[in-house]
Amino acid sequence: MAEVRSVTVQLATLLRHPEDLDKIPFLKSEITRKKAAVDGQLKVGLKEQLEVTQSGIESIGDGQRAVNQIKEEMMKIDKLCAEAQNMIRDFPNINLVSQVHRNFLQVESMKSNIESFEEKLNDIENLLREDDQDIENQPNILKVHYGLTQLRDIRDDALDQIQRAADTSLEATLQNYFTRLDDVVEWFDDHVGTASMNLIPLVQADNKGMVVRLALIIEEEEKSDKKVKAMQDAQREYKDLASRFKSINSGPKQLRGYKEKFIKAIELFAQAQFENSAESFLEEPDKLEKILRWYFNDLYVVKAGMVSLMPKKWKIFKTYTDIYHNLMHNWLIRRIDDPELSPPHMLSIIDWSEKYYAKMAKLGWNQPELQPEVLDGRESELVSEYRQLIVKSVDEWMDRMFTADKIAFTDRKPDSLVNDEHGYFRTKTLGDMWRMLKEQTLVAGNSGRADVAEGVLDAMFMSLKSRQSIWRKMVDDESAKYKVPSADQEGLQILQDWLIAVANDQIACIDDNEDAGQLGYLTRFQRDFEVLVTPKYERSASMEVENLRDGFVDAGTHCIATFVSLIFAIDFRSTISEVFTAKWYTEYGMKRMTTTFDDYVGDYSSVLHHSLRDIFVEELADELLVRYLCCVRNKGAKFRRTDPFTEKFKDDVLTAFEFFQKFPDFPIIKQKWRVVDFLVRMLEADKVAVVAVYEAFKREYWDLQMSWVESVLRSRDDYDRGMLGNVKAKASEVYIERGPETIMSKVK
């Protein structure tokens, strides 16, 4: 079940959108390719493992037979020795004398070795000092190794003998005597380590002699360690038998591990270069190939110049390749597992995998021979992660910028607005947002993969839509605070400035003027990403762009409409409430409102985008008309047959027209205000003619609301229920085909 859930999650990640279904053939071919690669690796690995296993079984069998033969021979020798004692007369005496003679020779040899120990050690120190002066060549290193090997054997034999003696009281004295040897051995090990750490530079400098001398020392120590290991195994398994043979108890007694240290030095040399590469990669992720050039240079030096200088059994080129490849794998995996890895670094690593194997092929290595896979087969996963890194970066940028805007907007910070080159109010972050989107689009495009760019663009479209919606909600929430009758008006003007700036921002996104060579942010953004995506995605992206374009228009218009609604809610609160009441006949409410309109238009025309000025005027006209018509519900609104309401309606309309006729859209505004004529006709018509007036009204305005008609009829001084009943009856009979919304859709 866990595997099924894992597969389901992976499928959900790959197929997040309907358009992703088109990627199934690509995904299928990608998975098939990976499966073929894995099958090939498994086949090669299985073959190698079978060969190794077969060879191991044969070696174990040969070893077992050899051990049995040795055991049998040693038992024969032991038997012959025992029998010889009975065959030779006075054998015990002869054996005793022989043993005394051997002990004497051993003591004499040990005495001579110990007496000359200090002199030999001094000679070795002098040789090491000479090599210190020529560390790159170390001409005495073989002499030093030979001398130290002898001195080490002397020390080991002496300590072994005293440890096997009955009296071990002088062991500490002997240990102190040999203390200097440890210091000299450490000195020699430093020389060997220096040479081992600089094998590549030595070969590059054509210092073959030094390389060969080092190889001879390591090979000899390798043989010595194998002998010590065999001796230790023999002593452990055949302790009693082995103790009788002097050859087993002579020579080196401890493993010195020079071969292991040699391998470790190769690894440390490469590791140091990887650490330097890490710093360079952090600064210049796009130059990874140049940064890691040393890697292939080193392997080429080994292949071309070192193989002939080393024992064949070492397979030095394969040894170097295995060490370097594992270090490369670990270095790359650490980078991609770093949570702070940036998209450019991720992209560089994704591109590096293919280049790496191509370069290794030139050195003679096929991909299946290089294990583990340099990126653990995570290329597809990394592509998804790369896309997510960019998406995450976009989301974080958008969140930060909108948070800054939100704080400035809600706190009414006036210094958060700027004037653009045309003098229009603008927010500070809009240009930064589009620059960021362009940069991240280029980052996605640098991957060379259309699926990455398309996934990032999907996230950008969603983010831009979300930004439009959030701005609308935030505008509504903040403006609602001032529409409450008892609300404090502090900060109102700054809010109005912000509404203009936000509206200008929306238009700036789509402000295209190709004749003047001016393109809006959205069009430039579209041209940037069109070259990065597939033709099919481009078609769907064009629809997204058009939806965004409509959204920017709607958001800008919404800000202007909110601005206008604040004017009516605050400036005209008392004026609107008096319309169609007794005060209406004696007051000049319409004149006061148009005068206020004139002030606002004059104040904001220079800072409002030119394409929004007509919308601003149209919104003023529409809102005034809707509010005017809705005043039939005002408390005290009553039209009496004897009152001159017809003349008053005419005066109000002419006053409104006097203001609006200055603007280009006046013909459209005038056409909308024709609805006032129907209102007057419904008010002045005889009871029996009201139904006919309603029918004509309904046919002209299909979205005429019955609730408003009822309010109009109730405002007549001769209203009765029969009048309303007749109108409703006619409404049920009349069928009007629906059409585009009219101004009456706003009059509820």
N, C-alpha and C positions, 0 to 999 in steps of 0.2 A: 504493500500500500504506500509506503514511504517513497519508493521509486516512482510509482504512478503519480503521486502528488508532485514530486520533483519535476517530472517530465511535463506535467500540466502547467506548473509555474513557468518553466522555460518557454513553453509554447505561448503562454499568455504574454510573456515579455517580448517575444519575437513578433507576435501577431496582435498588436494593440489596436490597430485601426483597420477598417475595411480595405484600405488601399494596400495593406501589408499582405493580403491574400495573393496579390500579383507577384510577391517575392518568393512564393512557395517553390517554383522551379529552381530559382537561384539557391534557396536554402537546401533543396534536395540535392543539387549538384555539389554544393559545398560539403554537406554531410557525407555524400558518397565519396568525394575525394578524400576526406579525412579518414573515412572507414578503410579505404584502400591503403592509405598511408599506414594506418595502425595495423592492418592485416599484414602488410609487408614487413613492418617492424617486428611483429609477433613471429612471423615466419623465420626471419633472420635470427631473432633472439632464440627461438626454439631450436633451430639448427645448431647454433653456437652452444646452447645449454646441453643438448644431446651429445655434442662432441666432447664438451668439457666433462660431462658425467661419465661418458664411456672411457675417456682418458683417465679420469680419476679412479674408476673401478679397476682398470688395468694396472694403474700405478699401485693401488692398494694391494692387488693380488701379487704383483712383483715384489713389493715391499715385504709382504707377509712371507713369501717364499724365501726372500733373502734373510729375513730375521730368523726363520726356522733353520736355514742352513748354517747361519752364524752360530746359533744356539747349539746345533748339533756338533759343529766343529769345535766350539769351545768346550763342550762336554767331553769330546774325544781327547782334546789336549789335556784337560783336567785329569782324565782317566789315565792317559799316558804318563803324566807327571807322577801320579800316585803309584802306577806300576813300576816306573823307573826307580823309585825310591827302594823298592824291594829287589830290583835287578842288579843294582850297583852296590858293591861292598863299601862299607863305611860312608854310605850316601849322606846320612845326617851330618857327619863331620864335614864332608866336602861341601854340602849345602850351606852349612853354617859359615865355613871359611869364605865361600863365594858371596854369601850375603854380607859378611863383614867387609869384604873387598868392595862390593858395590856401594855399601853405605859410606865407606871411606872416600871413594871417588865422588859420590854425591856431595859429601861434606866439603871435600877439597874444591869441587866445582862451585858450590854455593859460597864458600869462603872467598874464592877468587872473584866471583861475580859481585859480591857485596863490597869487597875492597875496591873494585874498579867502578862501582855504581856511581859514585859522586863525580868521578872524572868523566865518565861517559855522559852523564847528565849535563855537566858543564859544556861538553862539546856540542851537545844537542841545543843547548841554550844559545851558544854562539852562532850556530847555523840558523836558528830562528831569528836572531837579531839581524843577520845578514838578509834574510828574507823580508824582514820588516822594511828594509830599505828599498826592496824591489818587490812590493806586494803583488804586482800584476803578473810577475813571472815566477816568483818563488822557486828559484833553481835548486834549492836544497830540500825541497819538500819530501822527495823520495827517501833521501838519506835520513831525514828527521823521522819519517814514518818507520823505516826499518829499525833505527836505533830505539825509538820509543817502544816498538813492538817487543824487542828483546828485553828492555828494562821492565816492561809490564809483565812479561812472562816470568822474569826473575822475581819480581814482587809477588806475583800470584803463587809461584812455587814455594817461596819462602813462607808466606802466610798459610798456605795449605799444609805444609809440613808441620809448622808449629801448632796449627789447630788440630792436627791428628796426633800430636805428641801427648804424652801423659802430663807433662808440665807446660802449661800455657802462660806462665807468669811473665814471660818476656814478649808476649804478643803486643802489648801497648807500646813497648820500646821500639819494636820493629815497625809498628804503624807510624810512629813519629819519624822514624828514619826515612820512610818512603813518602813523607808528606810533600816534599818538593816535587816529586814526580807528578802528583795531581795538578800542581800549578803549571808545570810544563805541558802536561797533556791538554789542559784547558787552553793554554797558549796555542798549541798546535791545532786544536779544534777550531779556534777562532780563524786561523789561516785557512783551514779546510772549508769552514763556513763561508768565509769571504769569497773564496774561489767558486764555491757552489752557487752563491747568490749572484755571481757575475759570469755565469757560463755563457749567456747570450752575448754580452759585450766582448768576452774573450774570443768567441768564434768570429764575431764581426770584426775584431781587431786582427784576425788571422793568427792568434796566439795558440796554435794547435798544440805546441809542446806542453803548455800549462794544462790544457784540457785533457790531454792523454795522461799526464802524470796524475792528475786528480782521479781520472777514471781507473787507473791502475790501483791507486790506494783504496778507492771505494770497492773495487772488485775483490781485492785481497781481504779487506775487512768483511765483505759479504761471505767469502769462503770460510773465514775464521769463525764467523757467527754460526754458519751452518754446522761446522765441526763442533762448536760448543753446544749447540742445540742437540746434536746427535749424542754427544757425550752425556749431557744431562738426561736425555731420554734413556740411554743405556744404563746409567747409574740408578735411575728411578725404577726401571723394570728388572734389571739384573744386578742389584746392588752387591750381593755377596760375590758373585762371579766376577764382576767388573773390577772389584777392589784388588784382585790378585794380579791385574795386568798394569804394568808401569806405563805403557803407552797411553792408556785411557786416563791416567791421573796426571799426565804431563801436558804442557801447553796452556793456552788461554782457559780461564775458568768462568768468565762472565761475558754475556752478550754486550757488544759495544754499540750496535745500532747505527753504524755510519751510513748504511744504505738508506735507512728510514730518514735519517737527518738530511741526507742528500735530496731525497724526494721532497721533504718538507721545505728545504731551501728553495727549490724550484717553485713550490706553491707560494712561498712568502714573497719571492721576487715578483711573481705575477700579481699577487694580492696588492702589493704596494702600488703597482701601476693602475690597478682597478680603482683604488682609493683616489688617486690623482684624477682619473677619468671621471669619477663621480662629481668632483667639484667643477670640472669643466662642463660636464653635461648639465649640471644645475644652472649654469650661466648661459650656455648656448645649446639648447636641446636640438636645434635643427642641424647641428654639426656632429651628430653621433658617429657617423661613418669616419670622419676625420679624427675624432677623439680616440676611436678604438683601432686606428690604423696600426699601432704598435703590436696589437694582438696577432695579426696575420704576418707582420714582419718577423716577429719572434718565431712563429711556427715555421716560416719559410727558412729562417736561419738554421733551425734545428734540422729540417729535412735536407737542406743543401749542404750544410757545413759541419753538423755535429754527428750525424749517423755513423759516418766512417771512423769517427774518433772514439766511439764507445763500443763496449762488448755487444755483439749481435743479440745475445740472449736477453739483453735489457729492453730491446725494442724501444729505444729512447724516443723516437718520433711519436709512437703511440702513447708512451708514457706522458710526454709533454701535452699531446692533444687531449688526453683524458683529463689531465689536471686543469688545463686551460678551459676546456669545454665546461667542466663542472663549475669552475669559478665564474665563467660567463653566465651560465644558467642561474647560479645563485645571485649574482649581481643584478641581473635583469628582474628576477622574481622579487627581490627586495624593493626594487624601484616601483614595480607595478602594484605591490601590496601596500605601498606607502599611501595612507589616506590623504596626504597633502599633495599628491602628484597632480600636476597641472595638465590640461589638455594637450599643449604642445609637446610635453615630455611623453605623454601616453602615445601620441601619434608617432613620434620618432621611434619608440620601442616597437610599435606594431609594424612599421615599415622595415625595421631592422631585421626581423626574423628571416624574411625572404633573401635579403642581401647577405645575411650571415651564411646561410647554407650555400648560396652561390659561390661565395668566396672560399668556403671550406671545400667545395667540390673542386676548385682549382688546385687545392693542395692535395687532392686525391682522396678525400673522405666523402662518402655518400651519406645522405641524411640518416638512414636506418643505423649506420655505424656509430652515430653520435648520440649517445644516451646519457641522461634523459633528454627529451625534447627541450630545446633552448627556452621555450616559453610554456612548457608543459601542455602544449596543444590548446592553449587558451586564446588563440588569435581571435576567434569569433566573439568570445566573451569579452575580450579587450576592446573590440570594436564597439560592442554595446556599452561597455563602461566608458569608453572615450566619448560616445554620444551623450551618455548620462552626465559625464563631467561638464560638457559644454552646456547641457540643459540646466544642470545645477548652477553653473556660473551665471547663466542668463537669469534664472529665477532669483538668485541672490542679489544680482545687480538691480533687477526690477523692484524687488522688495525694498532694498535700501533706498532707491530713489523715490519710490512712492511713499515710504515712511517719512522721508525728509519733506516731501510735498505735503503729506497729511498733517505733520506737526506745524509746518508753516501756515497751512490753510486754516486749521482749527484754532491756532494761536493768533491768527490775523497779523502775520508778520509782513509789514509793508515792504521791507527790504528784500523780500524773496521774489519780488517781481522786477522785471527789467523791460526796457523798451528796445525793440529790435531796430534794424536799419530803416524801417518805415515809420518808426515811432509807435508801433502797436505794442500794447501790454502783452508780455509773455512770461511764462514761468522759467526758472533757471535750468530745470533738469531735462527739458524736452530734447534739446540738441544732444545732450550727453547720452540719453536713452538710445537715440537712433545711431549714434556713433558706436555705442556698445553693441547694438544688434548687428551692425555691419562688420565689426571686428570678429564677433563670434561666428557670423556666417562665413567669413573668410577662413577662420580656424577650422570649421566643419568642412569647408571645401578643400582645405589642404590635405585632408585624409585621402582624397582621390576616390572616395566611395559615395555614390549617390544616396545610398540608404542612410548614411550618417547625416548628410546634409538635409535630407528630407525629414528625418526624425527630429532634428534640431529645429527646422522650420515649423513643424507641427507644434512644437512647444512654444515657439515665438508667437505664432498665430493665436494660440490659446491665451498666452500672457497678455497680448495686446487687447484681445477681446475682454479679458478680465479687467484690464486697466480701464477700459471704456465704461464697463458696468459699475466698477467701484467709484469712479469719478461721479457718475450720475447719482449713485446712492449718497455719496458724501455731500454733494451739492444739495440734494433734497433734505438731508438731515440737518445741515447747518442753516439752510434758509428757513426751515420750519421753526427754528428757535425764535425768529424775528416776527413770525406771523401770529404769534399769540398776542392778544390785545394788551396785556400787561408787561410785555417783554421789554427789557432794557435795549435801547437802540445803539449802545456803544459798539463800535466796530462794524456798523452796517456799511459805511462807505467802503471800508477795506474789503468787506465781503463782496460788494458790488464790483470793485476793481478786480478781485480774484475771478469772479464769474466771467468778466470780459477777457481776462488773460487765459483762462482755461478754454473758453470758446475759441479764441485766436489760435491756441495750440492745436485744437482739433482741425481747424482749417489749414494751418501750416503743414499738417501731415499730408494733405491732399491738394495743395495749392500748385497746380500745374499750369504753366504758361509757356508752351513750347515755342511760340513765336518770339518770346523774349529770352528763350534759353533757360527758363526757370522751371525746375521740377520740384514737386513736393517730396517730403521724406519718404512716403510710401512708394512712390514710383521709382525713386532711386534705389530703395531697398529691393523692389521687385527686379530691377535690372541687374542688381548684384547677384541675386540667387538664381536667376533663370539659367545661367550657364552651368550651374552646379547640379541640376536635377534632371531626371528623365523627362521625355516629352509628355508621357502620361501624367506624371505628377505635376508637371507645369500647368496642365489644363485644370486640375483640381486646385492648384495653388492660385491660379488666376481668379477662380471663384472665391477663394478665401480673401484675396486682396480686394475684390469688389465688395464683399461683405464688410470688410474692415473699412473700406471707403464710405459705405453707407453708414456704418457705425460712427465714424468720425463726424459725418454730417449731422446725424441724430444727436450725438453728444454735444456738439457745438450749438445746435438749435435749442437743445434742452437747457443749456446754460443761459441763453438769451431769454427763453421763455420764463425761466426761474427769476431772472433779473426783472422782467416785466411784472411777474406776479408779486414780487416784493414791492414794486411801486404802488400797485393797487392795494396791497395788504397794509401798507404803512402810510403812504402819502395820501391815499384816497379813501381811507377807512370811513371817515365821517361823511365825505362827499357822496360816496356811492349809496350810503344808507338813506340819504335824503331824496334820491331820485324817485319820481312818481308819487312823492308825498306832497303835502300842501306847500312845503318850502320850495319844492321844485319849480313852481310857477314864478316865484319871486327871486330865486337865487340864480347865479350864473355858474352852476357846477361844471358844465361841459367846458366852459371857457377856462376855468381854473385848471382842469385836467389837461387840456391841450397846451396851456401855458407851461405846465410842469413837464409835459412831453418835450416841448421845445427846449427847455433847460437841459434835460437829460441828453437829448440828441446833440445839442451844442457842446456839452461837457465831454461826451464820450466818442464823438465822431472821429476825432483825430487819433484815438488810441484803439479804435475798433477796426478789425480787418474790413477792407472795403466791401468784400462779398457778404459780410454779415450786417452791414448797415441797412440794406433793404429788408433783410430778415427781421432786424430789430424793429423797423418801422411797421412791417407787416404784423409782427407779434403785438405791438402796441395797438394797432387797429383792431386785430382780432379779439384781443383780450378786452379792449374797451367795448366792442360790440357785444361780446358774450355777457360781460358784466352788466351792461346797459339793459340787455334783454331780460336778464335774470332779476332785475330790480322790480319786476312785477310782483315779486314775493316779499318786497320790503314791507315792514310793519307800517301800516297807514297808507299803503299804496291803493288808491281808489280813483277810478276815472268816471266822472259824472258827465251826463249829457250836456250840462250847462257850463262846464269848465272848458277853457280854450286849450285843451291838451293837444289838439291837432297842430295849432300854431307853435306850441312849445316843442313838439317833436321836430317840426320843420326847422326851428331855430337851432336845436341841438345838432341836427344832421349837418346843417350849413356851417355851424361852428367847427364841427369835426372835419368837414371837407376843406374848410379854409386852412387848416393845419396840414392835412395829408396831401393836398394838391401840389405841394412843393416837391414831392418825391416821385420818382419814375413809376412806381407801382400803383399810383393813384387810381388808374382805371380798374385794376383788379380790386382795390379796396372799395371803390365806389360800387362795383358790382355786388360785392358781399353785403354792403349796407342797404341794398334793396329790400332785405328782409324786414327792415324797420317799417317799410310801407305796408307789408302784410300785417304787422302788428297793429298799425294804426287802423287798417281796414277792419280787423277783427274787433277793435274797440269801438269803432264808430258805426258799424253795420247794425241794421235792425235785427231783432231777435231771429226773425225768419230767414234773414240773409246770411246769418253767421255760418250756417252749415255750408253754403256755397263758397263763402270766403275760405273756410277751412279746407274744403276739397281742392280749391285752386292752390292754396298754400302747400298742401300735402303733395300735390302733383309736381310742384316746383322744387320742393325740398323733401325727398323721400324719407330722410331720417328725422323728420319733425317728431319731437317727443310729446306724447299725450299728456304727460305730467305737467309740462310747461304750458301747453294749450289750456289745461284745466285752470292753472294759476292765472292765465290771462283772462279767461272768462269770469273767474271769481273776482277779478279786480274791477269789473264793470258794475256800475251802481244798479243796473237792472238784472243782475244775474239771478237765475233760478235753476233748479235741478233739471227741469225739462230741457233747457238750453244745452246743458252739458250732456244729457242723455241723447239728444238728437245728434250732437257732434260725434259721440262715441259710436252711435249706430251707423253713421256715415263712414266712420273709420273702419268698421268691420266689413263694410261693403266694398270699399275702394281698394283695389289691388294696384300697388305701385312697384314697378321693377326696381330692384336695388341698383345703385350706381356708385360713383365715387362719393366719398364723404363730403358733406357740405358744412357750412358754419353751424348749422342747426344741430349737428352731432355733438357739439360741445355745450349746447344749451339743454340742460337736464330739467 
